């Protein structure tokens, strides 16, 4: 299991379209991918779970990946989040 902290740069945070884009992106991986904010853990493959965190711009989250290619996948997911746009 590996994890990395990320500060959300997207203007609208992880709401609506950006959250849906993230969920679509991570669904292609077999590994377990979670987003953690304020000790709340959400399955990154569930739009409901991601939206329930209410992540806004400037919020620091932790991305956690567990599985076979976890280091590579973690880098890809963090890069995707860093480049999200509305």
N, C-alpha and C positions, 0 to 999 in steps of 0.2 A: 504494500500500500504506500502510495506517495501523495503528497499534497503540496499546494502552493497558494500563497495569498495573492489576491488580485484586487486592485481598486477599479471600480467601474467608472469608465470614462464616457460612456454613451449618455447623451443628454437626457434621455427618458429612462435611464437605468435598464433593468431587465423586465420591462413591462411589454405586454402585447406583442408587437412584431419582433422586437429583438429577442424576447423570450422564446417565441415560436421558432425563430431561426436557430437559436441555440439548441433547443430540443431536437429539431430535425437533424442538426449537425451531429449531436452525440448519439443519436439512435443507431447510427451505422456501426458503432463500436460494440463489441461483445462485453468489454470490461464494465465493471460497476463504476459509475461516475456520479459523484454527489457534490452538492453545493452546500456550504455551511455558512450561516450568518447568525450571530448572537446565540450560539449554541443550538440553533435549529438546523436540522439536517434535512435536505430535500433531494430526492432522486432527480438528477438532471435530465432524465429521459421522460419526465412527466411534466407537461405544461402546467397542470394544476399545482404540483409541488413547487415548481419554480416561481410561479405567480404568487403563491401564498407567502413567500418570503418578503415580498414588497421591497425589492432591492432598487434603490435610487442611485442617481449619479453621486460619485464620491464615496460610496459605501465600500468597505473592504470585506471581501468574501474569501472563503477558502474553497478551492477546488480539490477534491480528493478522487483519486483513481485507484482501483484495485483490479488487478488482472495480469494477463500475460505480457502485454506491451505497455505497461502502465507509465513508464517514463516518457516514451514517445507520445502516447495519447495525451498525457498531462500537458506536454508542451503544445500540442496541436489545439487542445481545448482552451488553454490560456491565451494563445495567440488569437484564436477565433473571438474570444471575449474582448480582448484588447482592440480588435478591429471592428467590433459591432457598430452599426449605424442605425439611425431611425429608419 
